[in-house]
Amino acid sequence: MPAFEDSDFGVEAQRPSTPSAEQVARLQKIVSNGSPAKHSQPTLAVPNGEKNTGAIEVPATRSSIAESEALMHSLSMSPSQVDRRGSRNSFGASLPIPRSKRQSRLSSVTAADGRPSRPGMPPVQPTRDILSSQVQDMSSVKTAAAKDMAFAFDIDGVLVHGDRLIPEGKRVLEILNGDNELGIKIPHIFLTNGSGKPEAARCAQLSKILHSPVSTEQFIQSHTPMSALAEYYETVLVVGGENYQCREVAKQYGFKDIVVPNDIVASQSTISPLKEFFTPEQRATSTPRDFSKVKINAILVFSDSRDYATDLQIIMDLLQSEDGVLGTKAQDPTSQRIPIYFSQGDLLCPTEHPQPRMSQGTFRIALEAIYKAIMGVELERVVYGKPELATYKYADEVLTSWMDTIHNEERLPKNIYMIGDNPQSDIVGGNMYGWNTCLVRTGVFQGGDNDEANPASFGVFKNVLEAVMAACRKELGGDFGFNWSDSMNPVTAGHSISAIE
């Protein structure tokens, strides 16, 4: 997959002015303490590739100037495609992602001579799937083009607003699931920076809202690729999410020992001086223990923090600890700190509220500012989610597997369209990965003809339906029909098949 340098964005890296003698001395001290210089290994304790048995390691792009704290690009402040250099991630740390499990193929229902494949069972009656396959055979060129295009949808602000359906989203999924002139399923996946729930629960919720089936096999939320980290870390602190669902998410990913902030508060009530009360419900769902005997290997911010003060305090304690043991202080906390991962970096997220709300990115920036103020150096951290490369690489895995599920063709379609509402994540990531990008006006973006910093390559559209129809007409022809018609099939002779579906 491509790596991205400063020149890819049409800008030259702007280096700071020559450092003063005091800055040079400080830099030398940082480097001597283990801060990564050019071609050195990062101090961030990212997973060791030698342990990797089932994950794919995706190297994060690295700015040529991100070699020490004083020369490091201010990643948090420049989400623009023009200004940002490669990645929000620190010092080129590699991100492991899981291999998407190969889905079982749909078994044939009849033998080659038309007899039932299961002895004793009655012959299979015609259904729309069988009849549409005949139409597809008659239009082989258009059918091939339909299988060679795919869509990746952001969810919030594109298909839904919170729990409220955006009407055009329902029609889009009907078209892509077969209500079109070919009766063909056009590959599509859901690629969201949303988080905080198990994938199955989120898909069930979406299926109900969208009135269309959404499979976990075609769904990626921001922390889905982080399941690969379960291979590397025994005990993790999982931060964020409502109703403690992130603990369940981590269990499903295979993490063996999961700690959430409430476990720590239940054990050490004084750890958060700004927490005024600890509810009976919080205590009942907590698992207190003696954390002076627990070594936490990594911090995983899965979703938005529900208690900034408490979560920030606990994370800061761990980042300064000796080997991740609360209550200890490392001799050199800068080089010995445990790794911290964020599932995504969005600053804003569209909700049912009239204006977008702060998202996980604001929590990250708050932590970075606090860490810099207390420790005097930048916090090294790793970010998944859009627009980071690892998420798009994982999307390739999922799309390839989904193609195998719906068309028995395990391959990646050539023409992929990313449809999103956030220029700083959906459009930046899609553009850098070489996808066609479509920006819609139903979410974060409410600008002019296109976003100036992060322009969508395929265009800006009023809503998701207009974007999908424009893409289909480009790939399948201007006369492509967006409704199934029984009269297209010679077998039905213009008669409805509704009675046999």
Summary of the structure (lengths in Angstrom):
residues: 501
radius of gyration: 25.1
end to end distance: 43.1
largest distance: 87.8
contacts: 1641
relative contact order: 0.15
helix: 37%
strand: 13%
